[in-house]
Amino acid sequence: MVEQYPDTIIITVNPALYQDPDTGIYSAATGTPEVKTFGCRAEINGAGRKVTGRDGSSMDYSFVVYLQKTSYTVPFDASYTLNTRDNGQFTGKVLQAHAGQLNTRIWL
């Protein structure tokens, strides 16, 4: 039987750095990281396609990951651990994410 989402992705968002409004100095973030786990389908970028980053530059990506439509917004630079059924485990930073009408896509 074919599974729509055979893989899993764990998204970890660390708390943001704190900037003192008076001095402008950054200090270590406080709080616990936010961790979300989703069933997904990861497809390898075998064609050498690129994705546009926040700054407008083109970046190579390794995987595009499809999730069920979710209200959760995946932030840029969030850490991920991708566990694929066929290709093993991968870690890194999210390059781009888009919540579409029918699904959510994440470029890694």
Backbone atoms as SQL, in Angstrom:
CREATE TABLE atoms (id INTEGER PRIMARY KEY, chain TEXT, resi INTEGER, resn TEXT, atom TEXT, x REAL, y REAL, z REAL);
INSERT INTO atoms VALUES
  (1, 'A', 1, 'MET', 'N', 0.834, -1.184, 0.000),
  (2, 'A', 1, 'MET', 'CA', 0.000, 0.000, 0.000),
  (3, 'A', 1, 'MET', 'C', 0.876, 1.243, 0.000),
  (4, 'A', 2, 'VAL', 'N', 0.481, 2.247, -0.736),
  (5, 'A', 2, 'VAL', 'CA', 1.241, 3.483, -0.852),
  (6, 'A', 2, 'VAL', 'C', 0.879, 4.412, 0.302),
  (7, 'A', 3, 'GLU', 'N', 1.908, 4.933, 0.957),
  (8, 'A', 3, 'GLU', 'CA', 1.714, 5.902, 2.037),
  (9, 'A', 3, 'GLU', 'C', 1.924, 7.298, 1.488),
  (10, 'A', 4, 'GLN', 'N', 1.037, 8.232, 1.825),
  (11, 'A', 4, 'GLN', 'CA', 1.184, 9.598, 1.334),
  (12, 'A', 4, 'GLN', 'C', 2.339, 10.309, 2.038),
  (13, 'A', 5, 'TYR', 'N', 2.509, 10.070, 3.329),
  (14, 'A', 5, 'TYR', 'CA', 3.569, 10.739, 4.102),
  (15, 'A', 5, 'TYR', 'C', 4.393, 9.691, 4.862),
  (16, 'A', 6, 'PRO', 'N', 5.309, 9.005, 4.168),
  (17, 'A', 6, 'PRO', 'CA', 6.065, 7.914, 4.794),
  (18, 'A', 6, 'PRO', 'C', 7.255, 8.371, 5.643),
  (19, 'A', 7, 'ASP', 'N', 7.651, 9.638, 5.524),
  (20, 'A', 7, 'ASP', 'CA', 8.829, 10.144, 6.220),
  (21, 'A', 7, 'ASP', 'C', 8.400, 11.020, 7.391),
  (22, 'A', 8, 'THR', 'N', 9.350, 11.423, 8.228),
  (23, 'A', 8, 'THR', 'CA', 9.056, 12.356, 9.325),
  (24, 'A', 8, 'THR', 'C', 10.086, 13.473, 9.335),
  (25, 'A', 9, 'ILE', 'N', 9.641, 14.638, 9.756),
  (26, 'A', 9, 'ILE', 'CA', 10.543, 15.773, 9.922),
  (27, 'A', 9, 'ILE', 'C', 10.300, 16.376, 11.299),
  (28, 'A', 10, 'ILE', 'N', 11.385, 16.691, 11.975),
  (29, 'A', 10, 'ILE', 'CA', 11.327, 17.349, 13.280),
  (30, 'A', 10, 'ILE', 'C', 11.890, 18.744, 13.089),
  (31, 'A', 11, 'ILE', 'N', 11.075, 19.756, 13.338),
  (32, 'A', 11, 'ILE', 'CA', 11.475, 21.164, 13.204),
  (33, 'A', 11, 'ILE', 'C', 11.752, 21.702, 14.598),
  (34, 'A', 12, 'THR', 'N', 12.931, 22.300, 14.794),
  (35, 'A', 12, 'THR', 'CA', 13.306, 22.882, 16.078),
  (36, 'A', 12, 'THR', 'C', 13.571, 24.370, 15.890),
  (37, 'A', 13, 'VAL', 'N', 12.834, 25.195, 16.639),
  (38, 'A', 13, 'VAL', 'CA', 13.006, 26.648, 16.583),
  (39, 'A', 13, 'VAL', 'C', 13.554, 27.088, 17.929),
  (40, 'A', 14, 'ASN', 'N', 14.777, 27.594, 17.908),
  (41, 'A', 14, 'ASN', 'CA', 15.404, 28.077, 19.143),
  (42, 'A', 14, 'ASN', 'C', 14.904, 29.474, 19.468),
  (43, 'A', 15, 'PRO', 'N', 14.832, 29.823, 20.757),
  (44, 'A', 15, 'PRO', 'CA', 14.399, 31.170, 21.128),
  (45, 'A', 15, 'PRO', 'C', 15.330, 32.219, 20.520),
  (46, 'A', 16, 'ALA', 'N', 14.760, 33.353, 20.183),
  (47, 'A', 16, 'ALA', 'CA', 15.537, 34.440, 19.576),
  (48, 'A', 16, 'ALA', 'C', 16.465, 35.081, 20.606),
  (49, 'A', 17, 'LEU', 'N', 17.545, 35.664, 20.102),
  (50, 'A', 17, 'LEU', 'CA', 18.444, 36.413, 20.979),
  (51, 'A', 17, 'LEU', 'C', 17.707, 37.619, 21.531),
  (52, 'A', 18, 'TYR', 'N', 18.107, 38.057, 22.707),
  (53, 'A', 18, 'TYR', 'CA', 17.501, 39.223, 23.329),
  (54, 'A', 18, 'TYR', 'C', 18.420, 40.425, 23.115),
  (55, 'A', 19, 'GLN', 'N', 17.855, 41.549, 22.634),
  (56, 'A', 19, 'GLN', 'CA', 18.643, 42.766, 22.459),
  (57, 'A', 19, 'GLN', 'C', 18.187, 43.804, 23.481),
  (58, 'A', 20, 'ASP', 'N', 19.129, 44.268, 24.294),
  (59, 'A', 20, 'ASP', 'CA', 18.838, 45.296, 25.286),
  (60, 'A', 20, 'ASP', 'C', 18.472, 46.583, 24.555),
  (61, 'A', 21, 'PRO', 'N', 17.284, 47.148, 24.812),
  (62, 'A', 21, 'PRO', 'CA', 16.874, 48.353, 24.088),
  (63, 'A', 21, 'PRO', 'C', 17.730, 49.581, 24.407),
  (64, 'A', 22, 'ASP', 'N', 18.358, 49.612, 25.574),
  (65, 'A', 22, 'ASP', 'CA', 19.167, 50.764, 25.951),
  (66, 'A', 22, 'ASP', 'C', 20.569, 50.707, 25.365),
  (67, 'A', 23, 'THR', 'N', 21.203, 49.543, 25.427),
  (68, 'A', 23, 'THR', 'CA', 22.595, 49.429, 24.980),
  (69, 'A', 23, 'THR', 'C', 22.723, 48.831, 23.584),
  (70, 'A', 24, 'GLY', 'N', 21.696, 48.103, 23.121),
  (71, 'A', 24, 'GLY', 'CA', 21.767, 47.459, 21.816),
  (72, 'A', 24, 'GLY', 'C', 22.561, 46.159, 21.838),
  (73, 'A', 25, 'ILE', 'N', 23.022, 45.741, 23.017),
  (74, 'A', 25, 'ILE', 'CA', 23.830, 44.532, 23.141),
  (75, 'A', 25, 'ILE', 'C', 22.913, 43.312, 23.168),
  (76, 'A', 26, 'TYR', 'N', 23.321, 42.295, 22.410),
  (77, 'A', 26, 'TYR', 'CA', 22.575, 41.044, 22.382),
  (78, 'A', 26, 'TYR', 'C', 23.057, 40.132, 23.498),
  (79, 'A', 27, 'SER', 'N', 22.123, 39.387, 24.070),
  (80, 'A', 27, 'SER', 'CA', 22.485, 38.400, 25.078),
  (81, 'A', 27, 'SER', 'C', 21.825, 37.066, 24.709),
  (82, 'A', 28, 'ALA', 'N', 22.253, 36.038, 25.390),
  (83, 'A', 28, 'ALA', 'CA', 21.765, 34.690, 25.091),
  (84, 'A', 28, 'ALA', 'C', 20.248, 34.613, 25.240),
  (85, 'A', 29, 'ALA', 'N', 19.659, 33.812, 24.393),
  (86, 'A', 29, 'ALA', 'CA', 18.221, 33.621, 24.431),
  (87, 'A', 29, 'ALA', 'C', 17.833, 32.812, 25.660),
  (88, 'A', 30, 'THR', 'N', 16.660, 33.097, 26.170),
  (89, 'A', 30, 'THR', 'CA', 16.143, 32.324, 27.293),
  (90, 'A', 30, 'THR', 'C', 14.909, 31.566, 26.832),
  (91, 'A', 31, 'GLY', 'N', 14.589, 30.524, 27.515),
  (92, 'A', 31, 'GLY', 'CA', 13.428, 29.726, 27.153),
  (93, 'A', 31, 'GLY', 'C', 13.848, 28.411, 26.527),
  (94, 'A', 32, 'THR', 'N', 12.861, 27.610, 26.243),
  (95, 'A', 32, 'THR', 'CA', 13.135, 26.296, 25.667),
  (96, 'A', 32, 'THR', 'C', 12.825, 26.316, 24.171),
  (97, 'A', 33, 'PRO', 'N', 13.540, 25.519, 23.408),
  (98, 'A', 33, 'PRO', 'CA', 13.255, 25.449, 21.969),
  (99, 'A', 33, 'PRO', 'C', 11.865, 24.882, 21.710),
  (100, 'A', 34, 'GLU', 'N', 11.242, 25.339, 20.633),
  (101, 'A', 34, 'GLU', 'CA', 9.957, 24.820, 20.206),
  (102, 'A', 34, 'GLU', 'C', 10.231, 23.677, 19.232),
  (103, 'A', 35, 'VAL', 'N', 9.672, 22.508, 19.488),
  (104, 'A', 35, 'VAL', 'CA', 9.920, 21.328, 18.660),
  (105, 'A', 35, 'VAL', 'C', 8.582, 20.813, 18.117),
  (106, 'A', 36, 'LYS', 'N', 8.512, 20.638, 16.791),
  (107, 'A', 36, 'LYS', 'CA', 7.310, 20.121, 16.134),
  (108, 'A', 36, 'LYS', 'C', 7.712, 18.931, 15.265),
  (109, 'A', 37, 'THR', 'N', 6.892, 17.890, 15.275),
  (110, 'A', 37, 'THR', 'CA', 7.138, 16.702, 14.463),
  (111, 'A', 37, 'THR', 'C', 5.967, 16.514, 13.501),
  (112, 'A', 38, 'PHE', 'N', 6.296, 16.260, 12.233),
  (113, 'A', 38, 'PHE', 'CA', 5.273, 16.088, 11.199),
  (114, 'A', 38, 'PHE', 'C', 5.568, 14.850, 10.364),
  (115, 'A', 39, 'GLY', 'N', 4.514, 14.161, 9.930),
  (116, 'A', 39, 'GLY', 'CA', 4.655, 13.172, 8.880),
  (117, 'A', 39, 'GLY', 'C', 4.825, 13.929, 7.570),
  (118, 'A', 40, 'CYS', 'N', 5.647, 13.417, 6.662),
  (119, 'A', 40, 'CYS', 'CA', 5.929, 14.156, 5.438),
  (120, 'A', 40, 'CYS', 'C', 6.332, 13.216, 4.307),
  (121, 'A', 41, 'ARG', 'N', 6.517, 13.799, 3.136),
  (122, 'A', 41, 'ARG', 'CA', 7.077, 13.089, 1.986),
  (123, 'A', 41, 'ARG', 'C', 8.238, 13.937, 1.480),
  (124, 'A', 42, 'ALA', 'N', 9.440, 13.410, 1.531),
  (125, 'A', 42, 'ALA', 'CA', 10.641, 14.133, 1.104),
  (126, 'A', 42, 'ALA', 'C', 11.043, 13.680, -0.290),
  (127, 'A', 43, 'GLU', 'N', 11.261, 14.637, -1.171),
  (128, 'A', 43, 'GLU', 'CA', 11.702, 14.333, -2.527),
  (129, 'A', 43, 'GLU', 'C', 13.063, 14.971, -2.764),
  (130, 'A', 44, 'ILE', 'N', 14.004, 14.173, -3.228),
  (131, 'A', 44, 'ILE', 'CA', 15.365, 14.657, -3.490),
  (132, 'A', 44, 'ILE', 'C', 15.352, 15.587, -4.704),
  (133, 'A', 45, 'ASN', 'N', 16.145, 16.643, -4.633),
  (134, 'A', 45, 'ASN', 'CA', 16.312, 17.567, -5.748),
  (135, 'A', 45, 'ASN', 'C', 17.366, 16.990, -6.692),
  (136, 'A', 46, 'GLY', 'N', 16.956, 16.103, -7.571),
  (137, 'A', 46, 'GLY', 'CA', 17.887, 15.469, -8.491),
  (138, 'A', 46, 'GLY', 'C', 18.131, 16.258, -9.755),
  (139, 'A', 47, 'ALA', 'N', 17.366, 17.327, -9.967),
  (140, 'A', 47, 'ALA', 'CA', 17.472, 18.103, -11.201),
  (141, 'A', 47, 'ALA', 'C', 18.292, 19.376, -11.024),
  (142, 'A', 48, 'GLY', 'N', 18.823, 19.626, -9.830),
  (143, 'A', 48, 'GLY', 'CA', 19.630, 20.822, -9.595),
  (144, 'A', 48, 'GLY', 'C', 18.829, 22.104, -9.542),
  (145, 'A', 49, 'ARG', 'N', 17.558, 22.013, -9.190),
  (146, 'A', 49, 'ARG', 'CA', 16.723, 23.219, -9.080),
  (147, 'A', 49, 'ARG', 'C', 17.208, 24.091, -7.925),
  (148, 'A', 50, 'LYS', 'N', 16.791, 25.335, -7.950),
  (149, 'A', 50, 'LYS', 'CA', 17.185, 26.295, -6.922),
  (150, 'A', 50, 'LYS', 'C', 15.937, 26.899, -6.295),
  (151, 'A', 51, 'VAL', 'N', 16.120, 27.456, -5.107),
  (152, 'A', 51, 'VAL', 'CA', 15.044, 28.145, -4.407),
  (153, 'A', 51, 'VAL', 'C', 15.568, 29.539, -4.062),
  (154, 'A', 52, 'THR', 'N', 14.672, 30.520, -4.022),
  (155, 'A', 52, 'THR', 'CA', 15.064, 31.893, -3.709),
  (156, 'A', 52, 'THR', 'C', 15.050, 32.096, -2.203),
  (157, 'A', 53, 'GLY', 'N', 16.143, 32.605, -1.672),
  (158, 'A', 53, 'GLY', 'CA', 16.260, 32.865, -0.234),
  (159, 'A', 53, 'GLY', 'C', 15.603, 34.173, 0.159),
  (160, 'A', 54, 'ARG', 'N', 15.631, 34.473, 1.428),
  (161, 'A', 54, 'ARG', 'CA', 15.024, 35.710, 1.937),
  (162, 'A', 54, 'ARG', 'C', 15.659, 36.950, 1.336),
  (163, 'A', 55, 'ASP', 'N', 16.954, 36.866, 1.043),
  (164, 'A', 55, 'ASP', 'CA', 17.660, 38.025, 0.502),
  (165, 'A', 55, 'ASP', 'C', 17.591, 38.107, -1.024),
  (166, 'A', 56, 'GLY', 'N', 16.850, 37.192, -1.655),
  (167, 'A', 56, 'GLY', 'CA', 16.686, 37.202, -3.094),
  (168, 'A', 56, 'GLY', 'C', 17.714, 36.380, -3.853),
  (169, 'A', 57, 'SER', 'N', 18.671, 35.805, -3.150),
  (170, 'A', 57, 'SER', 'CA', 19.689, 34.998, -3.816),
  (171, 'A', 57, 'SER', 'C', 19.150, 33.597, -4.111),
  (172, 'A', 58, 'SER', 'N', 19.702, 32.977, -5.149),
  (173, 'A', 58, 'SER', 'CA', 19.324, 31.607, -5.500),
  (174, 'A', 58, 'SER', 'C', 20.192, 30.632, -4.725),
  (175, 'A', 59, 'MET', 'N', 19.560, 29.617, -4.156),
  (176, 'A', 59, 'MET', 'CA', 20.287, 28.629, -3.368),
  (177, 'A', 59, 'MET', 'C', 19.939, 27.235, -3.855),
  (178, 'A', 60, 'ASP', 'N', 20.935, 26.360, -3.870),
  (179, 'A', 60, 'ASP', 'CA', 20.686, 24.949, -4.143),
  (180, 'A', 60, 'ASP', 'C', 20.015, 24.342, -2.926),
  (181, 'A', 61, 'TYR', 'N', 19.091, 23.444, -3.146),
  (182, 'A', 61, 'TYR', 'CA', 18.475, 22.736, -2.029),
  (183, 'A', 61, 'TYR', 'C', 18.605, 21.245, -2.260),
  (184, 'A', 62, 'SER', 'N', 18.541, 20.481, -1.183),
  (185, 'A', 62, 'SER', 'CA', 18.695, 19.032, -1.266),
  (186, 'A', 62, 'SER', 'C', 17.356, 18.313, -1.377),
  (187, 'A', 63, 'PHE', 'N', 16.364, 18.789, -0.627),
  (188, 'A', 63, 'PHE', 'CA', 15.052, 18.146, -0.593),
  (189, 'A', 63, 'PHE', 'C', 13.952, 19.194, -0.638),
  (190, 'A', 64, 'VAL', 'N', 12.820, 18.832, -1.212),
  (191, 'A', 64, 'VAL', 'CA', 11.575, 19.546, -0.981),
  (192, 'A', 64, 'VAL', 'C', 10.702, 18.568, -0.209),
  (193, 'A', 65, 'VAL', 'N', 10.117, 19.059, 0.881),
  (194, 'A', 65, 'VAL', 'CA', 9.341, 18.214, 1.787),
  (195, 'A', 65, 'VAL', 'C', 7.896, 18.686, 1.753),
  (196, 'A', 66, 'TYR', 'N', 6.992, 17.748, 1.567),
  (197, 'A', 66, 'TYR', 'CA', 5.559, 18.035, 1.519),
  (198, 'A', 66, 'TYR', 'C', 4.907, 17.552, 2.806),
  (199, 'A', 67, 'LEU', 'N', 4.118, 18.442, 3.427),
  (200, 'A', 67, 'LEU', 'CA', 3.364, 18.119, 4.649),
  (201, 'A', 67, 'LEU', 'C', 1.884, 18.354, 4.383),
  (202, 'A', 68, 'GLN', 'N', 1.060, 17.795, 5.246),
  (203, 'A', 68, 'GLN', 'CA', -0.349, 18.160, 5.203),
  (204, 'A', 68, 'GLN', 'C', -0.471, 19.644, 5.486),
  (205, 'A', 69, 'LYS', 'N', -1.530, 20.259, 4.986),
  (206, 'A', 69, 'LYS', 'CA', -1.791, 21.670, 5.261),
  (207, 'A', 69, 'LYS', 'C', -1.823, 21.883, 6.765),
  (208, 'A', 70, 'THR', 'N', -1.073, 22.872, 7.238),
  (209, 'A', 70, 'THR', 'CA', -1.003, 23.140, 8.670),
  (210, 'A', 70, 'THR', 'C', -1.045, 24.640, 8.918),
  (211, 'A', 71, 'SER', 'N', -1.504, 25.030, 10.081),
  (212, 'A', 71, 'SER', 'CA', -1.518, 26.449, 10.436),
  (213, 'A', 71, 'SER', 'C', -0.165, 26.888, 11.005),
  (214, 'A', 72, 'TYR', 'N', 0.717, 25.917, 11.270),
  (215, 'A', 72, 'TYR', 'CA', 2.042, 26.226, 11.804),
  (216, 'A', 72, 'TYR', 'C', 2.902, 26.849, 10.712),
  (217, 'A', 73, 'THR', 'N', 3.525, 27.987, 11.006),
  (218, 'A', 73, 'THR', 'CA', 4.421, 28.646, 10.069),
  (219, 'A', 73, 'THR', 'C', 5.842, 28.193, 10.358),
  (220, 'A', 74, 'VAL', 'N', 6.459, 27.547, 9.371),
  (221, 'A', 74, 'VAL', 'CA', 7.833, 27.068, 9.536),
  (222, 'A', 74, 'VAL', 'C', 8.772, 28.237, 9.277),
  (223, 'A', 75, 'PRO', 'N', 9.538, 28.674, 10.274),
  (224, 'A', 75, 'PRO', 'CA', 10.411, 29.835, 10.078),
  (225, 'A', 75, 'PRO', 'C', 11.677, 29.485, 9.296),
  (226, 'A', 76, 'PHE', 'N', 12.204, 30.500, 8.599),
  (227, 'A', 76, 'PHE', 'CA', 13.504, 30.357, 7.953),
  (228, 'A', 76, 'PHE', 'C', 14.542, 30.071, 9.021),
  (229, 'A', 77, 'ASP', 'N', 15.562, 29.352, 8.678),
  (230, 'A', 77, 'ASP', 'CA', 16.689, 29.052, 9.565),
  (231, 'A', 77, 'ASP', 'C', 16.334, 28.167, 10.754),
  (232, 'A', 78, 'ALA', 'N', 15.125, 27.607, 10.782),
  (233, 'A', 78, 'ALA', 'CA', 14.818, 26.629, 11.827),
  (234, 'A', 78, 'ALA', 'C', 15.673, 25.392, 11.565),
  (235, 'A', 79, 'SER', 'N', 16.046, 24.701, 12.602),
  (236, 'A', 79, 'SER', 'CA', 16.798, 23.454, 12.438),
  (237, 'A', 79, 'SER', 'C', 15.831, 22.325, 12.139),
  (238, 'A', 80, 'TYR', 'N', 16.309, 21.336, 11.401),
  (239, 'A', 80, 'TYR', 'CA', 15.459, 20.193, 11.113),
  (240, 'A', 80, 'TYR', 'C', 16.249, 18.901, 11.217),
  (241, 'A', 81, 'THR', 'N', 15.523, 17.838, 11.487),
  (242, 'A', 81, 'THR', 'CA', 16.020, 16.472, 11.348),
  (243, 'A', 81, 'THR', 'C', 14.995, 15.752, 10.488),
  (244, 'A', 82, 'LEU', 'N', 15.431, 15.306, 9.323),
  (245, 'A', 82, 'LEU', 'CA', 14.564, 14.616, 8.381),
  (246, 'A', 82, 'LEU', 'C', 14.908, 13.134, 8.414),
  (247, 'A', 83, 'ASN', 'N', 13.915, 12.315, 8.712),
  (248, 'A', 83, 'ASN', 'CA', 14.079, 10.858, 8.718),
  (249, 'A', 83, 'ASN', 'C', 13.305, 10.298, 7.540),
  (250, 'A', 84, 'THR', 'N', 14.041, 9.795, 6.540),
  (251, 'A', 84, 'THR', 'CA', 13.388, 9.264, 5.356),
  (252, 'A', 84, 'THR', 'C', 13.426, 7.743, 5.377),
  (253, 'A', 85, 'ARG', 'N', 12.403, 7.164, 4.856),
  (254, 'A', 85, 'ARG', 'CA', 12.304, 5.707, 4.812),
  (255, 'A', 85, 'ARG', 'C', 13.370, 5.116, 3.887),
  (256, 'A', 86, 'ASP', 'N', 13.648, 5.792, 2.775),
  (257, 'A', 86, 'ASP', 'CA', 14.546, 5.230, 1.768),
  (258, 'A', 86, 'ASP', 'C', 15.977, 5.749, 1.812),
  (259, 'A', 87, 'ASN', 'N', 16.205, 6.959, 2.339),
  (260, 'A', 87, 'ASN', 'CA', 17.514, 7.586, 2.218),
  (261, 'A', 87, 'ASN', 'C', 18.221, 7.885, 3.534),
  (262, 'A', 88, 'GLY', 'N', 17.644, 7.548, 4.677),
  (263, 'A', 88, 'GLY', 'CA', 18.308, 7.771, 5.953),
  (264, 'A', 88, 'GLY', 'C', 17.916, 9.078, 6.618),
  (265, 'A', 89, 'GLN', 'N', 18.821, 9.575, 7.454),
  (266, 'A', 89, 'GLN', 'CA', 18.558, 10.764, 8.263),
  (267, 'A', 89, 'GLN', 'C', 19.425, 11.931, 7.803),
  (268, 'A', 90, 'PHE', 'N', 18.839, 13.132, 7.795),
  (269, 'A', 90, 'PHE', 'CA', 19.535, 14.349, 7.388),
  (270, 'A', 90, 'PHE', 'C', 19.212, 15.458, 8.378),
  (271, 'A', 91, 'THR', 'N', 20.161, 16.364, 8.583),
  (272, 'A', 91, 'THR', 'CA', 19.951, 17.513, 9.466),
  (273, 'A', 91, 'THR', 'C', 20.450, 18.768, 8.767),
  (274, 'A', 92, 'GLY', 'N', 19.942, 19.914, 9.187),
  (275, 'A', 92, 'GLY', 'CA', 20.376, 21.184, 8.614),
  (276, 'A', 92, 'GLY', 'C', 19.425, 22.307, 8.987),
  (277, 'A', 93, 'LYS', 'N', 19.396, 23.346, 8.146),
  (278, 'A', 93, 'LYS', 'CA', 18.549, 24.517, 8.355),
  (279, 'A', 93, 'LYS', 'C', 17.534, 24.631, 7.228),
  (280, 'A', 94, 'VAL', 'N', 16.344, 25.098, 7.555),
  (281, 'A', 94, 'VAL', 'CA', 15.290, 25.325, 6.574),
  (282, 'A', 94, 'VAL', 'C', 15.699, 26.500, 5.689),
  (283, 'A', 95, 'LEU', 'N', 15.600, 26.319, 4.364),
  (284, 'A', 95, 'LEU', 'CA', 15.938, 27.384, 3.420),
  (285, 'A', 95, 'LEU', 'C', 14.732, 28.229, 3.049),
  (286, 'A', 96, 'GLN', 'N', 13.570, 27.582, 2.917),
  (287, 'A', 96, 'GLN', 'CA', 12.361, 28.259, 2.477),
  (288, 'A', 96, 'GLN', 'C', 11.171, 27.402, 2.886),
  (289, 'A', 97, 'ALA', 'N', 10.028, 28.022, 3.118),
  (290, 'A', 97, 'ALA', 'CA', 8.803, 27.285, 3.431),
  (291, 'A', 97, 'ALA', 'C', 7.620, 28.046, 2.857),
  (292, 'A', 98, 'HIS', 'N', 6.593, 27.293, 2.451),
  (293, 'A', 98, 'HIS', 'CA', 5.398, 27.914, 1.880),
  (294, 'A', 98, 'HIS', 'C', 4.169, 27.093, 2.272),
  (295, 'A', 99, 'ALA', 'N', 3.185, 27.774, 2.844),
  (296, 'A', 99, 'ALA', 'CA', 1.910, 27.128, 3.181),
  (297, 'A', 99, 'ALA', 'C', 0.951, 27.390, 2.034),
  (298, 'A', 100, 'GLY', 'N', 0.703, 26.373, 1.232),
  (299, 'A', 100, 'GLY', 'CA', -0.199, 26.499, 0.099),
  (300, 'A', 100, 'GLY', 'C', -1.629, 26.194, 0.485),
  (301, 'A', 101, 'GLN', 'N', -2.498, 26.154, -0.515),
  (302, 'A', 101, 'GLN', 'CA', -3.912, 25.902, -0.260),
  (303, 'A', 101, 'GLN', 'C', -4.166, 24.457, 0.155),
  (304, 'A', 102, 'LEU', 'N', -3.384, 23.513, -0.403),
  (305, 'A', 102, 'LEU', 'CA', -3.629, 22.104, -0.129),
  (306, 'A', 102, 'LEU', 'C', -2.555, 21.429, 0.715),
  (307, 'A', 103, 'ASN', 'N', -1.355, 22.021, 0.760),
  (308, 'A', 103, 'ASN', 'CA', -0.264, 21.408, 1.544),
  (309, 'A', 103, 'ASN', 'C', 0.745, 22.479, 1.945),
  (310, 'A', 104, 'THR', 'N', 1.721, 22.063, 2.711),
  (311, 'A', 104, 'THR', 'CA', 2.831, 22.931, 3.092),
  (312, 'A', 104, 'THR', 'C', 4.099, 22.335, 2.497),
  (313, 'A', 105, 'ARG', 'N', 4.934, 23.198, 1.903),
  (314, 'A', 105, 'ARG', 'CA', 6.205, 22.744, 1.332),
  (315, 'A', 105, 'ARG', 'C', 7.351, 23.388, 2.080),
  (316, 'A', 106, 'ILE', 'N', 8.404, 22.613, 2.294),
  (317, 'A', 106, 'ILE', 'CA', 9.614, 23.106, 2.958),
  (318, 'A', 106, 'ILE', 'C', 10.795, 22.712, 2.090),
  (319, 'A', 107, 'TRP', 'N', 11.674, 23.678, 1.825),
  (320, 'A', 107, 'TRP', 'CA', 12.890, 23.393, 1.064),
  (321, 'A', 107, 'TRP', 'C', 14.068, 23.309, 2.019),
  (322, 'A', 108, 'LEU', 'N', 14.805, 22.226, 1.928),
  (323, 'A', 108, 'LEU', 'CA', 15.933, 21.970, 2.833),
  (324, 'A', 108, 'LEU', 'C', 17.231, 21.921, 2.040);
